[in-house]
Amino acid sequence: MKQLFFGLLLAFNLVSYAQNSNKEVLFSIDDKPYYTDEFSRVYKKNIDLVKDESQKDLDQYLELFIGYKLKINKANKLGLQNNPKYQTELSSYRNQLAKNYLTDTKVTKELIQEAYNRSMKEIKASHILIMLDENASAEDTLKAFKQATDIRKRALNGEDFGNLAAEFSQDPSAKENKGDLGFFSAFRMVYAFECGAFNTKKGAISNPVRTRFGYHLIKVTDIRDNRGEVNAAHIMINKSTDQALNEKAKAKIEDIYKKIQQGEPFETLAKELSDDKSSAEKGGALNRFASGELSSETFENVAFSLTKEQPISAPFQSEFGWHIVKLIEKYPLKTFEEMEADLDSRIRKDDRSRLITNSMNEKLKKKFPIKRNDKLYLDLSKTVTDAVYTNAWTVPTDSKNFEKALFSINEKPILAISFLEYINKRQKTAEDLKPVSKWVDKLYESFVDDQLNAYYNENLEKEFPEFADVMEEYRDGLLLFDLMEKEIWEKSKNDTLGLDAFYKKHLNNYRWKNRMDVLIASSTKSDYINKAQKLLKQNKSAADIKAKLNSKDAVEIMLNEGVFEEGNAILPKNIKAEVGVTEPIKKDEYFYVAKVIKVLPEAPKTLEECKGKVINDYQQFLEENWVSDLKKEFKIDVNKSVFEKVKKEIKL
């Protein structure tokens, strides 16, 4: 219900508009002013959604607007704004809306476009890894870089890259695969490695690329268009290191292939004979996959080579066994528009999100220049000891000297004690970054970024008038929902005496038209409708007719029975409010015949039969009277001359 209530409001939550700098007081409620700019904006924003023409009339709309603001005043008067549930929901919505303002949209769009461009290609590459800790010393970093550079020189001088990978790479798999990574596209590798690969030409070897794992040398051996994704099924027979057993496995897969060629169902054979038990019970079906997502490039290549004309492969051997693959469906690469939202989501969870964060942080540092109290920072830094490496450091007990501003953001002081508490909570991140002063300096940069973002977030309403207006609308909307639930909706449901009295007073609004108790038969075959007509004339029941005309193999007749008002779309057009069986009639592809068992004349509905409609009408009745009472409870002053001016401006 709440989602429906806010549907229209949220659909426009990012609309921007020009602010009216010449706003005037349009009306006041208990001396609280409401301005012309808000009235004009809300009217223009909602006018196309209003179906009732009377509500487009500005005089009528002003009455509605005043009624709306009266309800908000009543909600505040009752203290509904102090409800913890209300405050939590408002905070949650604000956090969601603020995301659009707390990120660098330009950088985000560039990264989305870059990711899409890269996703159109697949790169085949090999690498050599020289491992290095993220927080390694300058000496260790230089040593690893030099080692990677020396290996690159050897490769450029003609030595085999794969052999160098097997000898020097510290990637554990390099001894077996000689550094071969197969084909991959965007998001398959850490971002820095991905950039290194996509920025290296086919046949070339990159300069050392630094990632969180260390330094990589990347050799690009092939580049091709992205093949998209494929959904396939397979039958697998495990291979063996024993040559004789492997020959038996090969003979078995070939026998299975013959059975498929003879017309035996692939799925049945997979269930009975495949050694891949995880897929066998599903008829061999695998989850859809893209290049590089399986452990076998051979298997992937066969799956992608299949077509609708040739959907089943001949037997082949992979690293894991013998296979026959069946194509289920191919999924080509989606368009940019189709992928944009997913790419945005993946970027925010990926290493590249740091670029967005860093860009935003740099903008905030320029917007709010910070001057640090260096003497206070030095005193603070001296209190932090090596105990942080064992998570044993505590904030000094005598911290009075640190209850001073370490720096300020737009005259808002950020106390040194806040940074000490920040350090205390993040001791586990110290790891091996030494000396401790270096770790404190690194943490200080993060602290400044956090404080800048927090300050910016807190002041979004001042920075962006449209954000403030949307938040005001949502704040009022939440209050109005809670108020309506308390004053109208719950009352209309629980006030049984009031509801009954309202129903009796407006009884003529809740009446049945003529109704018919009918049994309707339908079929696509005219001869079966004729048979059904005969059975209806013999007073056969629905069960009898189904038993007579339908079988286990074919449902020839469908039956629908119930009480329906005249004019109901379910009823055949030739039916009359008379007991008896109609003549067959055709509509579109179906033939119909009906039997009127009983005719029920026009009559009032019982309260139970129309309770939902009565409750809805009762709610409207209560609300109309409630607004009248609110107009008596609050003092309203409308500036008529200002309103006339607003009317002219809106109509221009």
TORZAKOL-371819 format. One record per residue: z negated, y, x negated of N, C-alpha, C in turn; residue in one letter. Coordinates in steps of 0.02 Angstrom, whole numbers, plus 50000, padded with zeros to 5 digits. Layout:
residues N
ZYXZYXZYXA...
//
This chain:
residues 652
500004993949958500005000050000500005006349957M499595006049903499565011949859500225013049823K500565007549804501215008149771501715011649817Q501695009749882502145012949930501975020349938L501325021649940501085028549949501325033149894F501335030449832501535034549775502265033649754F502635029549790503325028049771503745034149760G503755038649809504185044549804503925049349751L503255049749745502965054249696503165052149625L503095045649609503215043249542503955043149525L504375042549576505105042449563505335048849532A504955054149540505165060749514504675063349461F504305058649430503755061049387503965064349323N504615064049306504825067449245505325073049258L505355075149322505805080649338505565087049305V506015090649273505835097049244506165102549284S505895108449281506155113949322505935120549290Y506265125849311506095132449285505445134849316A505015137749277504385140449302504495147649327Q504195149049384504255155749413503705160249385N503895164549340503395168849308503125174149355S503485175449411503265180649458502905177649518N502525172449507502195169049563501685173749595K501615172749661501125176549699500705171849741E500145174349766499715170349809500035169649877V500185163549898500505162349962499975161550017L499445157850001498885157150048498265155150008F497695155450041497075153350009496675149050058S496285144450030495835140250069495135141250041I494695144150081494025145950057494075149949993D494535154849993494645159449937494955156249874D495135149849878495495146749822496235148049832K496575151249783497275153249793497765147549781P498325147649819498885143149809499515147449805Y499935145849755500455150649736501155148749761Y501575153849761502265153049786502675148149745T502565147949678502985143749636502885136349652D502255134349666502135127349683502455125549750E502375129949799502665128749865503425127949860F503755132549825504485132349818504705126149781S504355124449727504545118549688504485112149729R503935111249763503825105149802504325104749859V504465110349891504955110349947505645108249922Y505865111349867506535109849840506575102649815K506025100249787506015093549759506065088149813K505745089449870505695084349922506185085149980N506545090649982506945092250041507475086850056I507775083950004508295078850015508005072250039D507345071350031507025065150053506795065450125L506755071550152506495072450220507035070750271V506875066050316507355064050368507245067950433K506625070050444506475073850504506695081150492D507195083350530507475090050521506955095450531E506455094150574505945099250588505545100850525S505485095850479505105096850418505495100950366Q506145101850377506535106050332506445113450350K506205114650410506055121450431505475124050390D505565129850357505055132350311504395133950344L504405136350406503775137650441503395131150453D503775126050474503475119550486503225116550420Q503625117550366503435114650302502805118050274Y502725124450287502125127850265501515124850299L501575123250364501025120050400500845113350369E501365109450351501245103050320500915103850251L501145108850214500885110050147500145112250150F499995116550197499305118750206498865112750226I499135108650272498765102650293498615098050234G499105097450189499025093350129498465096150085Y498475102650073497975105750030497285105650063K497255105950130496615105350165496295098550151L496705093450152496455086650140496185086050069K496545089050020496315088849951495645092449944I495585098149977494945101849976494385097650006N494535094050060494035089750092493835084050045K494325081150010494175075749963493705078149907A493845084149881493415086949829492725088549857N492705090949918492065092549950491625086349958K491955080649971491595074249978491425071149911L491695074049856491545071449789491945065349769G492515064149802492915058249786493195058549716L493255064649689493525065349620493035062649568Q492415061449587491905058849540491865051249541N492255048149583492245040849588492525037849523N492145033349489492375030449426493055026949432P493165023649488493805020049499494385025149500K494265030849533494775036049536494915038849466Y494385040149429494465043049362494835038149315Q494685031649321495015026549280495755026249296T495915026249360496615025749380497005032049359E496695037849365497025044049344497145044049268L496645041749231496715041349158497265036549138S497295030949173497815025949158498515028849169S498595032449224499245035449239499425040749187Y498925044749168499055050049119499285046949052R498955041549032499145038248969499865035848972N500055033249030500735030649038501245036349035Q501095041749070501555047449072501585050849004L501015051048968500985054648904501415051348850A501555044748858501955041248808502625044648795K502895047748848503545051048840503505057448800N502905059948790502805066248754502515065048684Y502225059048673501875057748610502305053848561L502945054348568503395050848523503995055348506T504305053948451504895057748431505505054648463D505725057548518506275054448556506935054448517T507035059448474507655059748435507695053848387K507155052648351507135046948304507185040348341V506855039948399506875033848439507585032248460T507945037348485508635036248506509075034148448K508965037148390509355035248331509225027948311E508595025848315508425018948298508715014048349L508715015948413509005011648465509755010748451I510095016248436510815015948422510945011748360Q510535012748308510615008948246510515001448260E509994999748298509854992748314510434989648353A510714993448400511274990748439511884989648394Y512034994648352512614993948307512534987848262N511924986848236511814981048193511844974448232R511614974648294511604968448334512314966048349S512804970348340513504968348352513774964048295M513414963848240513634959948181513104954648163K513344949548128512894944448099513054944048025E512514944047985512594943947912512344937347884I512724934547840512494928547804512294930947734K511674929247716511414931847652510954926847619A510874927847553510384924147514509924929347482S509324927147462508874932047430508454928747376H508204932947333507714931047281507114935547291I506524932547297505914936347310505454936247249L505244942147228504704942847179504114945647217I503614941547228503054943347271502634948947240M502374953347284501974959047263501544961347321L500904962347309500454964647362500624971747382D500524973347446500684980047471500294985447434E499684983947415499254988947382499224987847306N499744984747279499754983247207499714989647165A499454988947106499394994647061500084996747037S500125002647009500775005246984501035000646929A500574998046888500764993646832501084987246858E500764984046908501034977846936501684979046973D501734984847006502344986547043502924987246995T502814990746940503344991746890503554985146859L503074980746848503214974246818503664970046864K503494969946930503884966146978504584969146986A504624975746986505274979046993505714977446933F505424977546874505814976046812506064968846813K505634964246837505844957246840506434956346888Q506394959746946506934959246995507574962346966A507504967846931508094971246901508424966846848T508014963546807508284959146755508664953246785D508404950446840508734944746873509394947146902I509394953146931510014955946960510554956646907R510354959046848510844959846793511164953146775K510764947946773511024941346756511524939046809R511364940446874511824938546928512474942446923A512414948946908513014953046902513434951046842L513114948046791513484945846731513784938846740N513744936146801514104929946815513684923846828G513024924146818512604918246832512574917046907E512534910646926512524908746997511894911247032D511984915047087511414918047122510954912547150F511244907247176510844901747204510414898447151G510704897347091510314894347037509744898947014N509884905547013509364910346994508804910347046L509004909647111508504909447165508064903347157A508364897547144507974891447135507494891947076A507704895647024507284896146964506744901546969E506924907346998506454913046995506144915147062F506474913647118506214916147182505534913147198S505084917347223504414915147242504364913647316Q504944913647350504974911147418504944903547413D504444900247445504344892947436504964888847455P505374891347500505954887347522506544887747473S506504892247424507084893547380507274887447337A506784883347321506924877447280507414872747316K507374872547383507804868147422508454871647443E508384877847468508984881147497509314886147451N509044886947391509314891747342509354898847370K508874900347413508824907147440509254908547500G509634903447523510094904447579509714905547644D509834911047678509494912747741509934911447802L510554909347792511014908447848511214915147878G511464914847939511674920947974511084923848013F511044930348016510534933748056510804940548078F510464943348129510654950048153510034954348156S510064959848194509504964548198508884961048225A508304963148199507634960848220507444953848195F507904950548159507734943748136507334943948071R507384949448033507024950347970506584956547976M506114957347929505734963647929506214969347918V506034975147943506524980747947506794982747879Y506364983147828506594985247762507114980347735A506994973847745507474968747722508124969347762F508054970247828508644971047870509074976847845E508754982547831509124988347805509484986747740C509124983247695509424981347631510034977047641G509994972247688510564967747700511144971447732A511014975447784511554978947819511854984547778F511504986847726511774992047683512114989347621N512174982747617512494979547560513174976747582T513694978047543514364975747561514434968247550K514904965247585515044958147578515224956547505K514894951547477515014949547408514584953147357G514234958447379513834962447332513104960047331A512744962347280512024960847273511654967547276I511154967947317510784974247326510354975847265S510164982147258509634983947213508984980947240N508444980647201507814977947227507594981647291P507434977847343507224980547408506484978947417V506074984047429505344983047436505174981847509R504824976347522504534974947588503784973647578T503434971947631502724970447623502594963947585R503134960047574503064953747537503194954647462F503544959947444503704961047374504404963947366G504724962447310505404964847297505904959147310Y506464960947344506984956147359507644958347327H508024953547304508724954547288509114951047344L509584954547374509944951747431510684951347414I510964945347421511674944447412511994942947479K512444947247501512794946347565513424942247553V513454936347584514024931847572514544931947628T514344934247688514824934547743514574939347797D515044942347834514884946647891515374944847947I515114943848007515544942248063515284945648126R515694945748179515484948448243514944944048273D514474947148308513934943348341514224938748394N514024932548393514284927548440513894927448506R513394931748511512994931848573512504926148573G512394923248632511934917548639512294911848674E512034905848664512324900048696511764895748725V511914892648782511454887948814511794881148810N511464876348778511784869848767511274864248777A511544858248784511134852148786511384847548731A510944842948709511174838348656510854831548664H511184826648635510914819948627510844818848552I510254816848529510144816148457509894809148441M510154806448387509904800148359509654801848289I509024800348276508724802048212509094798748154N509174802548099509494799748039508964796247997K509174792547949508714788947905508944789647833S508464789447788508624789647716508914782947694T508784777847733509054771247719509784771047743D510244769647698510954770047714511154765247771Q510874759247770511044754347822510814756747891A510184759447893509924761947956510314768047980L510534772047933510924777947951511604776047980N511884770547954512514768147982512424765748054E511834762548066511684760348134511614766348181K511284771748156511204777948195511884780948212A512334780748163513004783348173513374779148225K513314772548221513644768148269513384769248339A512724770448344512414771548410512674777948442K512714783348403512944789748431513684789248451I514064785248414514764784248432514844780248496E514404775348506514404771548569514234776048628D513744780348618513544785048671514134789548688I514494791848637515074796248647515614792648689Y515714786148676516194782248715515984781948789K515334781048800515074780848869515214787448905K515134793048869515274799648899516014800148916I516444797748870517164797948882517374793448941Q516974788248954517104783749010516854786549076Q516514792249073516294795549134515554795049150G515154792049105514434791749119514124798649109E513654800549153513364807249150513004808649084P513154814349054512844816548991512084816748998F511854819749054511134820849065510754814149069E511064809249102510734802749109510684799349041T511214799649002511204796648935510694800148890L510634806848897510144810548857509434808248874A509294807548939508624805348960508454798448934K508944794048933508814787048915508844785748840E509274789348804509424787248735509264792448681L509184798848698509074803948646508394803148613S508384803848547507754803548509507374810148510D507694815448534507344821948541506984821848608D506364819448607505994818448670505824825048705K505784830548667505614836948699506174839448744S506794837548730507354839648772507624834048816S507484827748797507774821948833507604822148907A506974823548923506764823348993507094828849035E507394833749002507764839049036508514837949031K508714831749020509424830149014509724832848950G509294833948899509534836448834509564843948829G509394847448883509474854848884509004858248835A509274862948797508884867048750508824874148777L508354877848753508314885048769508914888548739N509164893748771509734897448744509544900548677R510024900948632509874903248564510454907348536F510284911448486510784915348449510834912648378A511294915348340511374913148271510734914348232S510534909348192509954910148149509304908348182G509314906548246508694905048281508514897648278E509004893448261508864886348251508824884948176L508574879048159508494877348089509124874248060S509644873648099510254870448076510864874848091S511164877448039511774881448048512344877048072E512354870848050512884866148071512864865248147T512254864148173512174863148245512394869348283F512184875148259512374881448292513134882348294E513464880948238514184881948234514554877448284N514324871348290514644866748338514534869248409V513914871248425513754873648493514184879748511A514254884348465514644890448479515404889048481F515614883548452516334882048451516574878948517S516104876648558516294873348621516554878348672L516994875948716517284880248768517234876748835T517394880348889517394877348956517914871848961K518464872648923518994867648923518784861448883E518414862548829518154857048788517404857948780Q517014855948832516304857548832515854852548794P516134846848771515724841848738516004840448668I515564840548619515774839548549515844832048534S516224830648482516224823948453515564823048415A515364816848400514744815948362514784819348293P514234822348271514214825448204513504824848177F513444825748112512794825048079512534831748056Q511894833048070511554839048044511014836747996S510594841447974510044839747930509534835247963E509544834948030509014831448066509244824948098F509894823948104510124817748135510834818348159G511024813548202511684813548232511644816548302W512144820648319512124824248383512784823748420H512724824348487513284826248530513034832148570I513424837548571513204843748604513644845148664V513314847348718513684849348779513554856648793K514084860448804514024867548821513794868248894L513284872448905513074874048973513334881048992I513204885948949513424892848963513424896848899E513904901548894513914906348839513734913248866K513374917048826513164923748846513394928748793Y513924932448807514164937348757513664943048748P513744946648694513294952248680513324957348737L512744959748758512714964448814512944971448792K513084975648841513274982648826512664986548804T512784992448776512224996748755511764998248813F512044999948871511645001748929511204995848951E511474989848947511094983848967510534982348918E510634984048854510154982248802509664987848786M509804993948807509414999748785508664999048796E508464997148856507744996648872507414991248829A507754985548821507474980048780507434982048707D507934985548681507924987848612507354992748601L507254997248648506705002148644506044998448639D505944993348682505324989548682505234985848616S505754982848590505714979048527505574983548468R505864989448469505764994248415505024996348411I504714997248469504014999448470503544994048445R503774987748443503364982248417503554980348346K504054983748319504354981848255504134986648200D504254984748137504084989048081504394996048086D504994996348117505345002748119504975007848163R504495005448204504105010148245503725015148201S503595013048138503245017648092503655023948080R504315023248081504735029148071504635034248127L504555031648188504445036048246503765039448239I503255035348222502575037948213502555043048157T502855041448100502835046048043503195052548059N503755052148094504125058148112503705062648158S503365059548206502945063348252502355066548214M502065062748168501515065448129501725071448087N502315071148058502565076748019502675082948062E502925081948122503025087548168502355090848186K501855086648198501195089348217500875093048158L500985090648097500705094048039501015100948030K501655101448048501985108048043501755112548100K501645109548158501445113548216500725116048210K500295111648182499585113348175499375112648102F499545117648060499365117247989498615116347979P498435112047932497725110447921497515112647851I496945116047849496645117947785495985114347779K495945109847730495345105747722494815109347681R494185108047697493615110447657493545105547599N493865107147542493895102447487493215100847457D492765105847455492095104547427491715099547470K491755100547536491425095947582491735089047578L492405088747570492755082347565492525078647502Y492445082247446492225079147383491515076347391L491075080247422490385077847434490395071547478D490815071647528490865066047574491125059847537L491655060747498491965055247463491475051747416S491025055647386490535052847339490035048147373K489945048947438489465044647474489755037647488T490415037047481490735030547496490755026347433V490455020447435490385016147376490805009847383T490785005747330491144999347330490884994547383D490344996247416490084991947469490584991047526A491074995547530491584994947583491984988447575V492044985947512492444979947500492114973647528Y491464974147542491104968447573490864970147643T491134975647669490954977947737490204979347743N489904981747688489184982747687488984990147682A489474994647680489335001847673489095004647740W488645009347739488405012647801488435020247792T488475023747846488475031047845487795033347819V487785038247773487145040647746486655042747801P486025040847792485525042647844485425050147848T485455053447790485395060747790486105063747793D486345064547854487035066747862487085073947889S486535077547887486525084347914487045088747881K487145087747815487625091847777488345090647800N488455084847834489135083047854489285084647927F488815088047959488935090248028489255097148027E489735097847983490115104047975490865102347981K491265107547990491985106447999492315104447933A492615098547932493005096447874493685099947876L493955100947935494555105047947494555106748021F495015111148041495075113148111495795112348134S495875110848199496535110548230496545115748284I496925121148272496945126548321496245128948341N495835129948291495155132348300494675127048329E494915120948340494465115648361494195112348297K493535112748284493255109848222493225102248225P493445099048170493375091848163492845090648109I492285087848130491705087348086491785081848034L491465083047975491485078147921491155071647942A490635072047983490285066048006490755061448045I491245064448080491735060448118492155056248070S492325059148012492715055347964492285049747933F491645051047920491205045847894491145040047943L491105041548007491065036348058491735032548061E492265036048050492945033048049492985028047991Y492725030147933492705025747875492295019447890I491725020447920491265014947935491595009547977N492005011648025492325006848071492915003248039K493165005847981493765003047952493665000047883R493054998047868492914995247801493334989147785Q493484985147836493844978847823494554980147797K494804986347808495484987947785495504989747711T494924990147679494894992247609495254987147564A495114980747576495414975247538495374976647463E495954976747430495954977347356496194984247332D496214989147377496444995747356495884999247318L495954999747252495435002647210495735007947164K495315012747141494605013547156494485015647228P493845015847248493685017147318493915024147339V493935028847292494165035647309494895035547332S495285030947304495985030447324496035027947397K495605023247413495595020647482495365026047531W494865030147511494625035547554495175040647566V495555042247513496115047047520496635044347569D496785037847564497275034847609497025034947681K496375033547689496085033547756496055040547785L495955045447742495935052447766496595054447798Y497155052247768497815053847796497875050947867E497635044847875497655041647941497205045347990S496625047447966496145051048008496455057648033F496775061247988497095067548007497625066348060V498045061148048498565059548097498265057848165D497735053948165497415052048228497135058148265D496825062648227496525068548257497065073348284Q497615073948248498165078248271498465075448335L498575068848337498855065748397498375066248456N497725065448443497235065948496497215073048525A497225078048479497215085048502497835086648542Y498405084448517499045085748551499045082548621Y498795076348624498755072748688498305076548737N497735078748712497245082248755497535088748783E498015091548749498275098148768498995097948794N499215092148816499895091548842500015096148902L499505096848943499575101149002499715108448982E499445110648925499565117448902500265117948869K500455112548835501095112548799501695111948846E501615107948899502175106348943501985107649016F502195113249044502025114849114502245109349163P502825106249150503055100949196502585094949194E502295093549135501805088049130501185089749171F500965096049166500375098249203500495097649279A501095099449301501245099249372501275092149398D501575087649359501615080649381500915077649384V500495079249334499805076749335499415079449395M499535085849412499205088849469499415085249533E500065083749538500305080049597499985073249602E499955069749545499665063049547498915063249561Y498585068149531497855068949542497725070049617R498115074549647498025075749719498225069649760D498755066249739498985060349775498465054849777G498135053749719497605048649716497025050549762L496825056849759496285059249802496465058449876L497075060249892497305059849962497295052649986L497515048049943497515041049962496805038649977F496335040249931495645038149942495345041350004D495525047650017495265051150075495545048050140L496195046850141496505043850200496225036950214M496105033250161495815026550170495125027050201E494735031950179494055032750203494025035750273K494425040850285494365044650348494825042150404E495385039050387495875037150438496005029650441I496235026750386496475019750388495915014850404W495345015550370494795010950383494525011950453E494485018250474494225019750541494665016750595K495325017250586495785014750637495745007150642S495575003750587495514996450588494854994250617K494324997850602493654995650621493384998550686N493695004050710493465007150773493785003450832D493524997650848493824993450901493804996850969T493265000350984493215003651049493725009351055L493775013351000494255018851000494965016351004G495125010850968495795007950969495975005351038L495485001951070495604999251137495725004851188D495325010251183495405015851229496085019251219A496305019951155496955022951140497515018651169F497455011951161497955007251186498025007851262Y497465007951297497485008351370497775014951395K497615020251359497855026851379498615027451370K498895023751321499605024251305499955017551319H499735014051370499975007351385500725007051394L501015012351424501735012351437502165012451374N501855013951316502215013951252502275006951223N501915002151253501884995451225502064990351279Y502714989651291502954985151344503494980451319R503494974551348504034969951335504634971551380W505234970751354505824970751396505854963751429K506374962551469506474955751495506534951051435N506194945251441506204940251387506454933551413R506714929751366506964923151384506684917851337M506444912351366506244906551327506864902251319D507144901951258507794898751248507794893551193V508284889151197508444884351144509174885551126L509294887551062509964889451040510214884250989I510824881751001511134877050954511724880550920A511824879150855512394882150818512704876850773S513374877550763513734872850720514394876050699S514654873650644515314876050622515874872050655T515684866950693516184862550725516134862950801K516694864550833516694865650905516534859250944S516764853350918516624847150955515884845550957D515514847350903514794846150903514434851050950Y514684857150956514384861851004514494859351075I515064856451089515194853751156514724847851171N514604843751119514124838251128513424840951140K513244846251102512574849251110512504852151180A513044855251207513014858051274512864852651326Q513184846951320513064841351367512334839151364K512074838551303511384836351294510894841451322L511034847951313510614853151342510604852751418L511184851451448511224850751521510834844651545K510744839651501510364833651518509614834651504Q509424841051488508724842851474508434839251413N508874837851363508634834751302508274840051259K507764837751223507374842251180507744843451114S507484848351075507784849751010507764843550965A507204839950967507134833950926507644828650947A507754827951012508234823051036508944824851013D509114831151018509794833450998509904832350923I509404834050882509464832950810509564825550795K509164821350828509204814150815509894811350836A510174814250888510814811750915511404814050872K511394820350850511994823250819511964823950743L511364823950714511304824450641511174817650610N511344816850547511214810650510510904812250443S510734807050405510444808050339510934811650293K511574810350304512084813050258512354819750280D512284821550344512594827750368512174830950423A512064837450416511734841450468512294845250504V512454842950564513004845950602512764851350649E512144850950671511864855650721511224858650695I511164865350701510534868850687510264871350754M509594870950762509284872950826508744878250813L508714883050858508224888450855507934889350924N507274888950929506964889750995506394894750992E506304898351047505774903251050505874908051108G505424912951112505464918051164505724924451133V506284927051160506604932951131506744938151185F506684944651166506854950051213507604950551221E507804953251279508514954651290508764959351235E509364957851211509654962051158509494959851088G509044954851080508884952351014509504949450981N509614951050917510224948950882510294941450877A509734937750884509754930450880510114927450940I510074930850997510354928151059511114928751059L511474923351083512204923851091512384929451139P512964932651127513144938551167513284936951240K513464930851256513634929151325513044926751366N512444927051338511854924551373511624929551426I511374927051483511114931151537510404929051552K510034933751581509334932351598509304927851660A509584921951653509594916951708509474910151678E509084906051713508944899351690509594895351692V509734891651638510334887551635510634887351566G511204883751559511534882751494512164887151492V512254890651437512834895151429513454891151409T514024894451412514634891551386514644892651310E514974888251272515024889351199515364896051183P515144899151129515434905551107515484905351031I516014908451003516104908450931515954915450903K515594915550846515474921850809515554920250735K516014923750703516184922450633516374915050625D516034911350583516214904350570515814899550614E515374902050656514924897650694515074897750769Y514934891950801514954891250873514224890950898F514094893950956513414894150984513424891851057Y512864888651076512744887251147511984887751155V511764890151214511054891251225510834888851294A510214886951297509914885151362509324889851375K509364893551432508804897851452508324893551493V507734892351465507234888051498506834891951549I506674898251532506254902351576506424909651564K506384913751615506474920951609505804924251622V505604928451574504964932151581505124939451595L504894942051652505074948951670504724954051627P504974960251629504674965851593503924966251609E503514967451555502784967651566502454971051507A501834973551518501474976651462501304971451409P501294973551346501074969151292500314969151289K500024963551271499304963551259499164967251193T498554969251183498374972851122498514968451061L498374962051066498504957551009499244957150993E499674957451044500394956851033500694962950999E500364968551003500644974750973500144978450931C499654974750904499094978050870499324982250810K499794979650771500034983450713500314990250732G500734990350784501034996550808500495001250836K500014998550873499485002650903499055005750848V498895001750796498485004350741498855010050706I499515009250695499915014450663499915020850704N500015020150770500015026050815499325029250818D498815025050817498125027650820497965031550757Y498215029050700498115032550637498425039550639Q499045039950666499375046450671498995051050718Q498735048350772498345052250820497715054950787F497365050650749496755052750715496905058150663L497465057250627497625062050574497795068950603E498165069050658498345075450689497715079150712E497255075650743496635078750765496185080650706N496225076550654495815077750595496035084250561W496695085350553496945091550523496715097650563V496715097050630496475102550672495745104050658S495345098750648494635099650631494555102850562D494985100850514494945103750447495105111150448L495555113250491495725120350497495125124450522K494695121150559494075124450582493545124350528K493545119150487493035118350435493145123050376E493775124550359493935128750302494255135250325F494135140450287494425147050301495125147450268K495635148850308496325149150284496605156150293I496875158950239497205165450243497915164850216D498415166350258499125165950237499385173050227V499695174150169499995180650154500705180650184N500765183250245501395182650282501975186450250K501835192150220502375195950188502645192250128S502195189050090502415185050032502815179050056V502605175950111502965170150138503675172050160F503755177750190504425180050211504875180950150E504585183450096504965184350034505175177550005K504715172650008504865165949984505425162750024V505405163750089505925160850133506615163450114K506655169850100507305172850081507545170150014K507075169349967507255166849900507505159649903E507185155449944507365148449949508055147649982I508195151850031508815151350069509415154050031K509295157649976509855160449937510275154849906L
//
